[in-house]
């Protein structure tokens, strides 16, 4: 059986992504641009869906998000 959500969401990092993004005073558009510059093609609306938990987040997106947001991947995943 495939699990497509966890506790009603498609990811566990969305809330922390939003927290780190707002701490750095980045808009969703700014974050999407920085991701594109790092080679990850994500639109602004995808950032919104990640933050509210309706879109999956891949491992390479977590890696790049952690670099841009100046946090560890473990922090984004709620492990620290």
LONU-965962 format. One line per 10 residues: their letters; for each residue x, y, z of N, C-alpha, C, O. Coordinates in nm, 4 decimals, padded with zeros to 6 digits. Example, Ala and Ser with C-alpha at 12.3 -4.5 7.8 and 13.67 -1.06 7.14 Angstrom:
! LONU-965962
as) 01.3190 -00.5690 00.7800 01.2300 -00.4500 00.7800 01.3200 -00.3300 00.7800 01.4236 -00.3319 00.8465 | 01.2850 -00.2250 00.7080 01.3670 -00.1060 00.7140 01.2900 00.0030 00.7870 01.3409 00.1138 00.8039 .
***
This chain:
! LONU-965962
xxxxxxxxxx) 00.0835 -00.1178 00.0000 00.0000 00.0000 00.0000 00.0882 00.1245 00.0000 00.1765 00.1387 00.0846 | 00.0646 00.2119 -00.0924 00.1409 00.3355 -00.1001 00.0808 00.4396 -00.0065 -00.0410 00.4522 00.0057 | 00.1685 00.5132 00.0584 00.1247 00.6214 00.1463 00.1523 00.7534 00.0756 00.2673 00.7851 00.0451 | 00.0490 00.8288 00.0500 00.0638 00.9554 -00.0221 00.0565 01.0759 00.0705 00.0791 01.1890 00.0274 | 00.0257 01.0528 00.1949 00.0285 01.1641 00.2897 00.0644 01.1119 00.4279 00.0526 00.9929 00.4570 | 00.1081 01.2038 00.5114 00.1478 01.1727 00.6472 00.0813 01.2771 00.7365 00.1087 01.3965 00.7247 | -00.0037 01.2326 00.8231 -00.0794 01.3230 00.9105 -00.1568 01.4254 00.8287 -00.1694 01.5413 00.8681 | -00.2087 01.3810 00.7139 -00.2913 01.4683 00.6308 -00.2154 01.5604 00.5365 -00.2765 01.6425 00.4680 | -00.0822 01.5478 00.5319 -00.0018 01.6349 00.4454 00.0870 01.5524 00.3545 00.1136 01.4351 00.3809 | 00.1325 01.6152 00.2472 00.2199 01.5488 00.1510 00.3677 01.5628 00.1879 00.4528 01.4973 00.1280 .
xxxxxxxxxx) 00.3985 01.6477 00.2860 00.5370 01.6619 00.3307 00.5379 01.7010 00.4778 00.4364 01.7429 00.5335 | 00.6558 01.6863 00.5399 00.6697 01.7253 00.6801 00.7569 01.8499 00.6958 00.7827 01.8936 00.8080 | 00.8017 01.9063 00.5858 00.8953 02.0182 00.5921 00.8339 02.1533 00.5576 00.8991 02.2561 00.5761 | 00.7127 02.1563 00.5088 00.6526 02.2809 00.4608 00.6471 02.3925 00.5623 00.6789 02.5071 00.5306 | 00.6070 02.3603 00.6844 00.5969 02.4642 00.7870 00.7334 02.5222 00.8210 00.7464 02.6425 00.8438 | 00.8353 02.4365 00.8243 00.9705 02.4849 00.8540 01.0285 02.5630 00.7369 01.1037 02.6582 00.7575 | 00.9949 02.5244 00.6156 01.0396 02.6001 00.4986 00.9835 02.7413 00.5063 01.0552 02.8388 00.4839 | 00.8559 02.7513 00.5378 00.7937 02.8840 00.5509 00.8588 02.9647 00.6632 00.8867 03.0836 00.6471 | 00.8828 02.8993 00.7768 00.9453 02.9676 00.8899 01.0833 03.0228 00.8524 01.1142 03.1386 00.8801 | 01.1651 02.9394 00.7897 01.3001 02.9825 00.7523 01.2958 03.0904 00.6436 01.3752 03.1844 00.6460 .
xxxxxxxxxx) 01.2041 03.0767 00.5496 01.1908 03.1754 00.4413 01.1521 03.3115 00.4977 01.2105 03.4131 00.4601 | 01.0550 03.3142 00.5865 01.0104 03.4427 00.6414 01.1167 03.5029 00.7334 01.1297 03.6251 00.7411 | 01.1919 03.4192 00.8021 01.3008 03.4682 00.8866 01.4055 03.5429 00.8036 01.4660 03.6392 00.8507 | 01.4261 03.4973 00.6794 01.5224 03.5619 00.5893 01.4583 03.6727 00.5057 01.5240 03.7319 00.4201 | 01.3311 03.7006 00.5302 01.2560 03.8040 00.4573 01.2535 03.7772 00.3064 01.2642 03.8695 00.2256 | 01.2392 03.6494 00.2702 01.2269 03.6106 00.1302 01.0799 03.5912 00.0957 01.0037 03.5354 00.1747 | 01.0410 03.6370 -00.0216 00.9072 03.6049 -00.0702 00.9118 03.4660 -00.1333 01.0192 03.4115 -00.1586 | 00.7954 03.4106 -00.1578 00.7912 03.2819 -00.2281 00.8518 03.2953 -00.3669 00.9178 03.2032 -00.4151 | 00.8300 03.4084 -00.4309 00.8871 03.4325 -00.5639 01.0394 03.4367 -00.5561 01.1073 03.3760 -00.6389 | 01.0940 03.5084 -00.4565 01.2400 03.5147 -00.4395 01.2977 03.3750 -00.4187 01.4013 03.3411 -00.4760 .
xxxxxxxxxx) 01.2313 03.2946 -00.3374 01.2790 03.1595 -00.3114 01.2753 03.0761 -00.4388 01.3692 03.0014 -00.4664 | 01.1690 03.0879 -00.5160 01.1585 03.0136 -00.6423 01.2706 03.0537 -00.7377 01.3281 02.9682 -00.8050 | 01.3018 03.1822 -00.7439 01.4103 03.2298 -00.8312 01.5436 03.1715 -00.7850 01.6220 03.1242 -00.8672 | 01.5697 03.1743 -00.6552 01.6955 03.1196 -00.6039 01.7067 02.9700 -00.6299 01.8149 02.9195 -00.6601 | 01.5951 02.8996 -00.6181 01.5964 02.7566 -00.6499 01.6278 02.7342 -00.7973 01.7059 02.6454 -00.8315 | 01.5673 02.8143 -00.8847 01.5949 02.8008 -01.0284 01.7413 02.8278 -01.0587 01.8013 02.7594 -01.1415 | 01.7992 02.9274 -00.9920 01.9408 02.9584 -01.0125 02.0313 02.8442 -00.9668 02.1426 02.8285 -01.0169 | 01.9829 02.7647 -00.8715 02.0611 02.6502 -00.8240 02.0316 02.5232 -00.9041 02.0863 02.4170 -00.8743 | 01.9459 02.5337 -01.0050 01.9182 02.4192 -01.0925 01.7915 02.3426 -01.0616 01.7655 02.2389 -01.1227 | 01.7114 02.3920 -00.9671 01.5860 02.3248 -00.9305 01.4705 02.4097 -00.9822 01.4481 02.5210 -00.9344 .
xxxxxxxxxx) 01.3979 02.3572 -01.0791 01.2899 02.4325 -01.1428 01.1604 02.4185 -01.0630 01.0868 02.3210 -01.0780 | 01.1343 02.5176 -00.9779 01.0149 02.5193 -00.8940 00.9490 02.6556 -00.9099 01.0149 02.7588 -00.8970 | 00.8203 02.6559 -00.9376 00.7454 02.7809 -00.9544 00.6992 02.8342 -00.8185 00.6998 02.7608 -00.7197 | 00.6596 02.9601 -00.8134 00.6119 03.0220 -00.6907 00.4923 02.9478 -00.6332 00.4838 02.9288 -00.5119 | 00.3999 02.9058 -00.7185 00.2823 02.8351 -00.6670 00.3203 02.6997 -00.6065 00.2513 02.6504 -00.5172 | 00.4282 02.6399 -00.6539 00.4755 02.5154 -00.5937 00.5299 02.5395 -00.4540 00.5106 02.4571 -00.3646 | 00.5983 02.6528 -00.4343 00.6469 02.6892 -00.3008 00.5271 02.7020 -00.2062 00.5309 02.6527 -00.0935 | 00.4222 02.7677 -00.2522 00.3017 02.7831 -00.1714 00.2434 02.6473 -00.1340 00.2075 02.6245 -00.0185 | 00.2342 02.5576 -00.2310 00.1767 02.4257 -00.2044 00.2655 02.3431 -00.1124 00.2151 02.2655 -00.0312 | 00.3978 02.3588 -00.1244 00.4887 02.2905 -00.0321 00.4631 02.3397 00.1099 00.4518 02.2602 00.2032 .
xxxxxxxxxx) 00.4541 02.4715 00.1251 00.4379 02.5290 00.2585 00.3064 02.4901 00.3249 00.3009 02.4765 00.4472 | 00.2012 02.4721 00.2472 00.0738 02.4319 00.3083 00.0569 02.2799 00.3132 -00.0420 02.2293 00.3661 | 00.1547 02.2080 00.2574 00.1558 02.0629 00.2701 00.0807 01.9858 00.1649 00.0487 01.8688 00.1859 | 00.0511 02.0484 00.0506 -00.0234 01.9774 -00.0538 00.0650 01.9334 -00.1705 00.0141 01.8857 -00.2719 | 00.1978 01.9492 -00.1570 00.2908 01.9051 -00.2615 00.4063 01.8292 -00.1971 00.4570 01.8676 -00.0916 | 00.4467 01.7207 -00.2628 00.5633 01.6451 -00.2185 00.6883 01.7307 -00.2336 00.6922 01.8221 -00.3159 | 00.7897 01.7007 -00.1541 00.9199 01.7666 -00.1655 01.0232 01.6571 -00.1888 01.0311 01.5612 -00.1121 | 01.1017 01.6715 -00.2940 01.2023 01.5698 -00.3251 01.3279 01.5902 -00.2415 01.3477 01.6955 -00.1808 | 01.4120 01.4878 -00.2395 01.5357 01.4971 -00.1622 01.6278 01.6064 -00.2154 01.6905 01.6773 -00.1367 | 01.6369 01.6211 -00.3466 01.7246 01.7259 -00.3998 01.6676 01.8651 -00.3738 01.7436 01.9613 -00.3619 .
xxxxxxxxxx) 01.5348 01.8775 -00.3650 01.4753 02.0068 -00.3285 01.5068 02.0409 -00.1828 01.5364 02.1562 -00.1514 | 01.5006 01.9415 -00.0935 01.5360 01.9629 00.0470 01.6808 02.0091 00.0570 01.7121 02.1019 00.1316 | 01.7692 01.9438 -00.0186 01.9112 01.9805 -00.0143 01.9316 02.1258 -00.0540 02.0006 02.1999 00.0160 | 01.8720 02.1677 -00.1663 01.8895 02.3048 -00.2142 01.8169 02.4054 -00.1247 01.8686 02.5141 -00.0988 | 01.6983 02.3699 -00.0778 01.6262 02.4579 00.0137 01.7074 02.4838 00.1399 01.7130 02.5970 00.1881 | 01.7700 02.3805 00.1931 01.8479 02.3986 00.3156 01.9655 02.4925 00.2922 01.9989 02.5723 00.3798 | 02.0287 02.4842 00.1755 02.1395 02.5757 00.1439 02.0895 02.7194 00.1344 02.1475 02.8097 00.1946 | 01.9830 02.7402 00.0598 01.9288 02.8745 00.0387 01.8757 02.9338 00.1687 01.8958 03.0522 00.1961 | 01.8085 02.8521 00.2483 01.7450 02.9007 00.3705 01.8397 02.9010 00.4909 01.8016 02.9416 00.6007 | 01.9641 02.8551 00.4691 02.0675 02.8571 00.5732 02.0278 02.7755 00.6976 02.0457 02.8184 00.8116 .
xxxxxxxxxx) 01.9739 02.6580 00.6707 01.9399 02.5627 00.7766 01.9867 02.4253 00.7311 02.0247 02.4085 00.6152 | 01.9848 02.3287 00.8188 02.0242 02.1939 00.7798 01.9037 02.1171 00.7234 01.7889 02.1478 00.7554 | 01.9316 02.0175 00.6397 01.8221 01.9313 00.5952 01.7498 01.8665 00.7133 01.6276 01.8521 00.7115 | 01.8254 01.8277 00.8155 01.7637 01.7660 00.9339 01.6659 01.8621 01.0007 01.5599 01.8199 01.0471 | 01.7002 01.9905 01.0061 01.6086 02.0877 01.0663 01.4802 02.0982 00.9842 01.3707 02.1028 01.0402 | 01.4938 02.1019 00.8508 01.3753 02.1093 00.7648 01.2851 01.9876 00.7857 01.1630 01.9969 00.7728 | 01.3457 01.8748 00.8178 01.2680 01.7523 00.8372 01.2215 01.7336 00.9817 01.1618 01.6313 01.0153 | 01.2489 01.8324 01.0667 01.2035 01.8256 01.2055 01.2822 01.7291 01.2910 01.2316 01.6791 01.3914 | 01.4063 01.7024 01.2521 01.4883 01.6063 01.3237 01.5840 01.6717 01.4232 01.6550 01.6022 01.4959 | 01.5861 01.8032 01.4267 01.6702 01.8745 01.5254 01.6019 02.0011 01.5666 01.6549 02.0761 01.6486 .
***
